[in-house]
């Protein structure tokens, strides 16, 4: 079931986009919440530190506990703790507190009970050295306020209401009375409320946003892939009908899909051309094979009925022609199948002299030029060119082999009538014979030059025809020189 659901590009793209957006939203949401909490906590710390330092400054000036202004704040708990951890002063309405390290929320009275007001504590409680606290009649002792501020998180109960607070601790040290720590708290209700509201909004908004992203991706992907589906349907129809003349629709978007459609049409055109060429090849091959086979059969049937009339020379000629044609067809089939030319190194000049040897009227001028490829296939090209030149020459055929830069050039020229300019490309097509060579006995099957060009191209070279100095045809074979 899962494979079926996610078996299309559209579903996979939708899933991927949704997952990416979900991860991005989670990361962004976490960053926002952490930043929001950090900013609000920092704001609470700043408020708590300001309140604690204000009380510490008043305390360092020697002001009595009962006259410390910071103890009168209704929403900000304040404690003053001596160095032994005893609370010497606290806000009026403070009932319970955690996070300050004190053993009680308020100063203890002489009986050990928590209670008493700030004035009583100032007059009656002992300080860190066991002496009375400062009052209006005592000289104002001076203390030193520590520039460092420590922070902690705890809870405080004021007028029966418990809430979370961020406490700031500032130390004040007196030479004669020891060290005191002033704790002042700032409420974290705003931080808790803001973070909770943001979290709720994200929990509601993120799924909705993901749903929108998934829907939009699904629709956009469907619209983007609809031309691809059109191409697929048309290709399926072409396959079913075997009509290679049909073409797939090309969208007017000028994007990757449009280029895919254009490439598909180019492929169909090449396939159509290949199939058509193959059909012509089969038809021409069948036609070329039918004549010698029919002739040979006729001669054999006559010979069987009348042995004295058997034309052995004609039968041998037809058999040789069949053998040559079969060899040409087999070589073309191997070339069409992509047979590699090989990587042998050989001297093209020596090969040209070897194939021209024993041919009447052929003059060879060749220098040593080494090439890489199939020696047998290149030799077949030279044989075909020499046979073609000898067939059309009046008296002389010249062969020249030379080096031109990175190319090895073989020029085969004759003194015949030449090839008309309009037919200089057509002569390299398969089973093509010009009017003067239509005779199958003299002109062959029309495969020699086609084979020669195919071999040249597969060796990275070219084969062209032009006009020779003597007025006949000049065939030039160019192959890359061996490095």
C-alpha positions in Angstrom: 0.0 0.0 0.0 2.8 2.4 0.9 4.6 1.6 -2.3 1.5 2.3 -4.3 0.8 5.6 -2.5 4.4 6.8 -3.0 4.9 5.2 -6.4 4.5 8.5 -8.3 6.8 11.5 -8.6 3.9 13.8 -7.5 3.4 12.0 -4.2 7.1 11.7 -3.5 7.6 15.4 -4.2 4.7 16.3 -2.0 6.1 14.2 0.8 9.6 15.6 0.4 8.4 19.2 0.4 6.2 18.6 3.4 9.0 17.0 5.4 11.5 19.7 4.5 9.0 22.5 5.5 8.2 20.5 8.7 11.8 20.3 9.7 12.3 24.0 8.9 9.3 25.0 10.9 10.4 22.8 13.9 13.8 24.4 13.8 12.5 27.9 13.4 9.8 27.3 16.2 12.4 26.0 18.6 14.7 29.0 17.8 11.8 31.4 18.3 10.8 29.8 21.6 14.3 29.7 22.9 14.9 33.3 21.9 11.6 34.5 23.4 12.3 32.7 26.7 15.9 34.0 26.7 14.7 37.6 26.1 11.9 37.5 28.7 14.1 35.8 31.3 16.8 38.3 30.6 14.3 41.1 31.1 13.2 39.5 34.4 16.8 39.2 35.5 17.4 42.9 34.7 14.4 43.9 36.8 15.4 41.6 39.7 19.0 42.8 39.5 18.0 46.5 39.5 15.7 45.9 42.6 18.4 43.9 44.4 21.1 46.4 43.7 18.9 49.3 44.9 18.2 47.6 48.2 21.9 46.7 48.5 22.9 50.3 48.0 20.5 51.5 50.6 21.7 48.8 53.0 25.4 49.7 52.3 24.6 53.3 53.2 23.6 52.1 56.7 19.9 52.5 56.4 17.8 50.5 58.9 15.9 47.5 57.7 12.6 49.1 58.4 13.4 52.0 56.1 14.5 50.1 53.1 12.2 51.1 50.2 12.6 47.8 48.3 10.8 45.9 51.1 7.6 47.8 50.3 7.1 46.4 46.8 3.9 44.4 46.5 4.8 42.3 43.5 8.5 41.9 44.0 9.7 39.6 46.9 12.9 40.8 48.7 15.0 39.0 51.3 18.1 40.0 53.2 20.1 37.0 54.4 23.2 37.2 56.6 26.3 35.1 56.0 24.9 32.3 58.2 21.8 31.9 56.0 19.4 33.6 58.5 16.8 36.0 57.1 17.3 39.4 58.7 14.6 41.3 56.6 12.0 40.5 54.0 9.0 41.9 52.2 5.9 42.4 54.3 3.6 40.0 52.4 6.1 37.3 51.6 4.9 34.0 53.0 7.0 31.3 51.4 10.0 31.4 49.1 12.3 28.9 47.3 15.4 29.4 45.3 17.1 31.9 47.7 18.8 29.4 49.9 17.3 30.9 53.1 15.7 28.6 55.7 12.6 30.7 56.1 10.7 33.3 54.1 10.8 35.9 56.9 13.0 36.7 59.9 12.5 34.6 63.0 11.5 36.3 66.3 13.3 35.6 69.6 11.1 32.5 70.2 12.3 31.1 66.9 9.0 31.7 65.0 8.8 33.3 61.6 7.1 36.6 61.8 7.4 40.2 63.0 7.6 43.3 60.9 10.6 45.0 59.4 10.8 47.6 62.3 10.9 44.9 64.9 13.6 43.0 63.0 15.6 46.2 62.7 15.4 46.8 66.4 15.3 43.4 68.0 17.0 40.8 65.7 20.7 40.0 66.0 23.0 40.7 63.1 25.8 38.5 62.0 28.0 39.5 64.9 25.3 39.2 67.5 24.9 43.0 67.9 21.8 45.1 67.3 20.9 46.2 63.8 21.3 49.8 62.7 18.7 52.3 63.9 18.2 56.0 63.6 20.4 56.8 66.5 23.4 54.7 65.4 26.1 56.2 63.2 25.6 55.0 59.6 28.1 52.2 58.9 29.3 51.9 55.3 29.3 48.7 53.4 30.8 47.6 50.1 28.4 46.3 47.4 29.7 43.4 45.3 29.6 44.4 41.5 28.8 40.8 40.6 25.1 39.5 40.5 24.1 35.9 40.7 20.8 34.6 39.5 18.5 31.7 40.4 15.0 30.5 39.7 12.4 29.8 42.4 8.9 30.4 43.7 7.4 32.9 46.1 4.0 33.1 47.8 2.7 36.6 48.3 -0.7 37.2 49.9 -1.5 33.5 49.3 -0.6 33.6 45.6 2.3 31.4 44.5 4.2 32.2 41.3 7.6 31.6 39.6 10.3 34.2 40.0 13.8 34.9 38.8 15.9 36.0 41.8 19.0 38.2 41.7 21.5 38.0 44.5 23.8 41.0 45.4 26.2 40.8 48.3 27.0 43.7 50.7 30.0 43.4 53.0 30.5 45.4 56.2 33.8 45.4 58.1 32.1 45.1 61.5 28.9 43.2 60.7 30.0 40.7 58.1 28.4 39.9 54.7 24.8 40.1 53.8 23.1 38.9 50.6 20.1 40.8 49.1 17.7 38.6 47.1 15.1 40.4 44.9 12.8 38.5 42.6 11.0 39.5 39.3 8.0 37.5 38.2 8.3 35.1 35.3 4.6 35.1 34.6 5.1 37.2 31.4 7.7 34.7 30.2 5.6 31.7 30.9 2.5 33.3 29.3 4.3 34.4 26.2 6.1 31.1 25.7 2.8 29.2 26.3 0.9 31.4 23.8 3.6 31.0 21.2 3.7 27.3 21.7 -0.1 27.0 21.3 0.0 29.2 18.2 2.7 27.0 16.7 0.8 23.8 17.5 -2.2 25.1 15.8 -0.5 27.0 12.9 2.2 24.5 11.9 -0.2 21.7 10.9 -2.3 24.1 9.0 0.8 25.5 7.2 2.0 22.0 6.4 -1.4 21.1 5.0 -1.2 24.2 2.8 2.3 23.3 1.6 1.3 19.7 0.9 -1.8 20.8 -1.1 0.1 23.4 -3.0 2.9 21.1 -3.8 0.5 18.4 -5.0 -1.3 20.8 -7.3 1.8 22.4 -8.7 3.5 19.1 -9.3 0.4 17.7 -11.0 0.3 20.8 -13.3 4.0 20.6 -14.0 3.9 16.8 -14.8 0.7 16.9 -16.9 2.8 17.5 -20.1 4.9 14.5 -19.1 1.8 12.4 -18.8 0.7 13.7 -22.3 4.1 12.6 -23.7 3.7 9.2 -22.0 0.2 8.7 -23.5 1.3 9.6 -26.9 4.4 7.4 -26.7 2.1 4.5 -25.6 -0.2 5.2 -28.6 2.8 5.3 -31.0 4.1 2.0 -29.6 0.7 0.4 -30.0 0.1 1.7 -33.5 3.7 1.3 -34.7 3.3 4.6 -36.5 6.7 6.3 -36.1 5.5 9.3 -38.1 3.6 10.5 -35.1 5.1 13.0 -32.6 4.5 13.8 -29.0 3.1 17.2 -28.1 5.6 19.9 -27.2 4.4 22.3 -24.4 5.0 26.0 -24.9 6.8 26.4 -21.6 10.4 26.4 -22.8 11.5 24.4 -19.7 12.9 20.9 -19.1 9.7 19.2 -20.0 9.6 21.0 -23.4 13.2 20.0 -24.0 12.3 16.4 -23.1 9.4 16.5 -25.7 11.7 18.0 -28.4 14.4 15.3 -27.6 11.7 12.6 -27.8 10.5 13.8 -31.2 14.1 13.9 -32.4 14.5 10.4 -31.2 11.3 9.3 -32.9 12.5 11.0 -36.1 15.9 9.2 -35.9 14.1 5.9 -35.1 11.7 6.4 -38.0 14.7 7.2 -40.3 16.5 4.1 -39.1 13.5 1.8 -39.5 12.9 3.2 -43.0 16.5 2.7 -43.9 16.4 -0.8 -42.5 13.3 -1.6 -44.5 14.9 -0.2 -47.7 18.0 -2.2 -46.9 16.1 -5.4 -46.5 14.1 -4.8 -49.6 17.2 -3.9 -51.7 19.1 -6.9 -50.2 16.3 -9.2 -51.1 16.2 -7.8 -54.6 19.9 -8.1 -55.1 19.9 -11.6 -53.8 16.9 -12.7 -55.8 18.6 -12.2 -59.2 21.8 -14.3 -58.7 19.9 -17.0 -56.9 17.3 -17.2 -59.6 20.0 -17.3 -62.3 22.0 -19.9 -60.4 18.8 -22.0 -59.9 17.9 -21.8 -63.6 21.4 -22.9 -64.7 21.3 -25.8 -62.3 17.9 -26.9 -63.4 18.9 -26.7 -67.0 22.1 -28.6 -66.2 20.1 -31.3 -64.4 17.8 -31.7 -67.4 20.4 -31.3 -70.1 23.9 -31.7 -68.7 25.4 -30.8 -72.0 23.9 -27.3 -71.6 25.3 -26.6 -68.1 27.1 -23.2 -68.0 29.7 -23.8 -65.3 31.4 -20.5 -65.7 28.1 -18.6 -65.3 27.2 -20.7 -62.2 30.6 -20.0 -60.7 30.2 -16.2 -61.4 26.8 -16.1 -59.8 28.1 -18.1 -56.8 31.1 -15.6 -56.4 28.7 -12.7 -56.6 26.4 -14.2 -54.0 29.5 -14.8 -51.7 30.6 -11.2 -52.2 27.2 -9.8 -51.5 26.7 -12.0 -48.4 30.1 -10.8 -47.1 29.1 -7.1 -47.7 25.8 -7.6 -46.0 27.5 -9.3 -43.0 30.0 -6.4 -42.7 27.2 -3.8 -42.8 25.3 -5.7 -40.1 28.4 -5.7 -37.9 29.0 -2.0 -38.5 25.4 -1.2 -37.7 25.7 -3.3 -34.5 28.5 -1.0 -33.4 31.5 -3.2 -33.9 34.6 -1.4 -32.6 37.3 -0.7 -35.1 40.1 -2.0 -32.9 43.3 -0.4 -31.8 46.0 -2.0 -34.0 48.8 0.3 -35.3 49.8 -0.1 -39.0 51.4 1.7 -41.9 48.7 3.0 -44.2 51.2 3.5 -47.1 52.3 -0.1 -46.9 48.7 -1.3 -46.8 47.8 0.8 -49.9 50.8 -0.7 -51.8 49.7 -4.2 -50.7 46.1 -3.8 -52.0 47.2 -2.2 -55.3 49.8 -4.9 -56.1 48.9 -6.9 -59.1 46.2 -4.5 -60.4 46.8 -3.3 -64.0 47.0 0.4 -64.6 47.3 1.4 -60.9 50.1 3.7 -59.8 50.9 4.1 -56.1 52.9 6.9 -54.5 52.9 6.3 -50.7 54.9 7.5 -47.8 54.9 5.9 -44.4 52.0 7.1 -42.3 50.8 5.1 -39.3 47.2 4.9 -38.2 45.2 3.1 -35.5 42.2 0.9 -36.1 41.2 -2.3 -37.8 43.7 -3.2 -40.5 41.2 -5.6 -42.2 38.4 -3.0 -42.3 40.7 -0.2 -43.7 42.0 -2.7 -46.2 38.4 -3.4 -47.3 38.0 0.4 -47.8 41.0 0.5 -50.1 39.8 -2.5 -52.0 36.4 -1.0 -52.6 37.9 2.3 -53.7 40.3 0.6 -56.1 37.6 -1.6 -57.5 35.3 1.4 -58.0 38.1 3.4 -59.6 39.2 0.5 -61.9 35.5 0.0 -63.0 35.2 3.7 -64.1 38.7 4.5 -65.3 39.6 4.7 -69.0 43.2 3.7 -68.6 44.8 4.8 -65.3 44.2 4.8 -61.6 46.5 6.7 -59.2 46.8 6.2 -55.5 48.6 8.6 -53.2 49.2 8.3 -49.4 50.5 11.3 -47.5 50.4 13.0 -44.1 48.7 16.3 -43.6 49.1 17.5 -40.0 47.2 15.1 -37.8 45.6 13.3 -40.7 46.7 10.5 -42.9 45.2 11.0 -46.4 44.7 8.4 -49.1 43.7 9.8 -52.5 42.4 7.4 -55.2 41.8 9.1 -58.6 40.8 7.8 -62.0 40.6 9.3 -65.5 37.0 8.4 -66.2 33.9 10.6 -66.4 33.9 11.4 -62.7 30.9 11.8 -60.4 28.4 14.6 -61.1 28.3 17.2 -58.3 24.7 16.5 -57.5 25.4 12.8 -56.9 28.6 13.2 -54.8 26.7 12.4 -51.6 24.2 10.0 -53.0 26.9 7.6 -54.2 27.6 6.7 -50.6 24.1 5.5 -49.9 23.5 1.8 -49.8 22.4 0.0 -53.0 22.8 3.2 -55.0 24.3 2.9 -58.5 24.6 5.8 -61.0 23.0 5.4 -64.4 26.3 4.3 -66.1 26.7 1.6 -63.5 23.2 0.2 -63.4 24.4 -3.1 -64.8 24.7 -5.6 -62.0 27.4 -7.4 -63.8 29.5 -4.3 -64.1 28.3 -2.0 -61.3 28.1 -4.4 -58.4 25.4 -4.2 -55.7 26.0 -0.6 -54.8 27.4 -1.4 -51.3 31.1 -0.8 -51.8 31.2 3.0 -51.2 28.6 2.8 -48.5 30.8 0.3 -46.6 33.9 2.4 -47.2 32.3 5.6 -45.7 30.9 3.7 -42.7 34.3 2.3 -41.9 35.9 5.7 -42.3 33.4 7.3 -40.0 33.8 4.6 -37.3 37.6 5.1 -37.4 37.1 8.9 -36.7 37.8 9.9 -40.3 36.0 11.0 -43.5 35.5 9.8 -47.1 34.6 12.4 -49.8 34.6 12.5 -53.6 35.6 15.3 -55.8 37.1 15.9 -59.3 40.5 14.5 -60.1 43.1 16.5 -62.1 42.5 14.1 -65.1 38.8 14.8 -65.0 37.6 11.6 -63.3 36.6 11.0 -59.7 38.9 11.7 -56.8 38.1 9.8 -53.5 39.9 11.1 -50.4 40.0 9.0 -47.3 41.2 10.8 -44.2 42.0 9.0 -41.0 43.6 10.3 -37.7 47.3 9.6 -37.5 48.5 7.3 -34.7 49.9 9.3 -31.7 
